[in-house]
Amino acid sequence: MSRRITLMTVLGMLLLITAACTNKKSVNPLAGVNSKQPDKILFDKAMDAMRHNRFDVARLTLQTLINTYPNSEFIARAKLAVGDSWYAEGGTAALAQAEQEYSDFEIFFPNMPEAAEAQLKIANIHYQQMEKADRDYTHAKRAEDEYRKMILQYPDSKLVPEAKQRLLEVQEVLGEREFEIGRFYYLRQSYVASIARLQSLVDKYPLYSRADEALYLLGQDFEGQIARARAIPTCDAKFLPRGCMLEKNKGAYIAGLTKEASDNYAKILTRYPLMDRSDDAAKRLAALHQPVPRPTKADVARNKAEIDSRGDSSTVQGLMNLIKRGPDVANAARIGDPPLVDPEPVAGTDVVRRETTAAMGLPDKGKDTVGVQILNPEQPGATPPDATVPGRSPFGNALAVASPPAKPDPNELTPNAPPDPNELKPTDNGVDPALPPPTQVNEIQQGHSSSSATASADSSAPASDQEISSSKKKKKKGLKKLIPF
């Protein structure tokens, strides 16, 4: 009898121990699907409410969890889920509240892996609210800043590739906006404003789908400035009426503009050799009597990969783009790294200052004020000879100025040379004497042994005409020139 009582006592103790172990807190509550902890139950109820689009119920349940169990292991996920509920609900007010919740999550939990997710969703909020390129660009600019912040702040996150692709799409929209503004100024012959916009565009967004068009318009802008400079009458240093230029300064000024135009045309052939404007750029370089560079095989391969990565909008998508609010990002590149830091933007005042100093034969001292000496003080209302005024453009009603006396320049254009309104005067070798020959990046330097040729050297070799033409797929459809040069 006593043995039976002892056996029953042992079995009872085992049952009590088993029950106690069953009620013990789980070490990993996220893995314990059947956990009976109250904070886990609240979190599961909130997730179920979100799946059924009951966002108010989900937020109330999550807030109860946060307030009741401040030391719970679900606090971080609960705070992130509050932002997710606003994000999923949508609408301008809800998205603004979601952005605030995600920002708070980054502040309270900066070292958690979910912080990168919160930053990505902040950028996605502005991405969803982007408008077309010709409308308000506030959200597009904010999206660019937030994607850049996510990539720079969380470089090891697995979400970085997604952020980079979205950033390329945002920069396509911003690039399209800058291009249309620059084109607007070009069509109205406001060349200085167009140069400032387009130069900033090609510097900031090299993967923009119409970068070749932007470079071509830049060349056309400088050619427009050349046409205006040629129309300015020349004069000598003894008598300087308004609206004229010294022959020496005029020649140097036109030579500088020609170099700017040819540099932009040459960049099309070396950076975007397979795009629509490559043939037009080669023709303009020939008309300006400048060398026509040849792209390397690596340049052709890189540009071909960029073109192949871009998508094409179908007819249905094109019609939908007319009625939807957001922009069409099908032309955005799918390869390459987007620029994460903006270069210094080009201002119109910088363009005017640079051209003014070149027209006056003065060295460019950056953004400092240019002093101009007036040489005809006898004219009524003129400034005394020792006074200086800020530099002004030589066009329109600008004051005629002269540079300090200098020795005769052997490269100076002679006054008796027949004027040509369409092109610079060529020499025997077909190159303008005032312009130094551009550096030939594809030229084989002396002293290099041909035995060192490798696979990388082969990619740097000039591409043949057959390789370039066979890589081109699209028919040329460029902007028609409105001003003959």
Secondary structure, DSSP 8 states (H G I E B T S, - for coil): -HHHHHHHHHHHHHHHHHHHHHTS--S-TTT-TT---HHHHHHHHHHHHHHTT-HHHHHHHHHHHHHH-TT-TTHHHHHHHHHHHHHHH-SHHHHHHHHHHHHHHHHH-TTSTHHHHHHHHHHHHHHHT---TTS--HHHHHHHHHHHHHHHH-TT-TTHHHHHHHHHHHHHHHHHHHHHHHHHHHHTT-HHHHHHHHHHHHHH-TT-TTHHHHHHHHHHHHHHHHHHHHHS-EE-SS---TT-EEHHHHHHHHHHHHHHHHHHHHHHHHHSTTSTTHHHHHHHHHHTT------BHHHHHHHHHHHHHS----HHHHHHHHHSSS---TTS-SSS----S------HHHHHHHHHHHHTT----TTS--EEE-S-TTSTT---TT-EEE---SSTT------------TT---TTS---SSS----TTSS-TTS-----TTS--TT--GGG--HHHHHTSB--HHHHHHH--S-------SS--
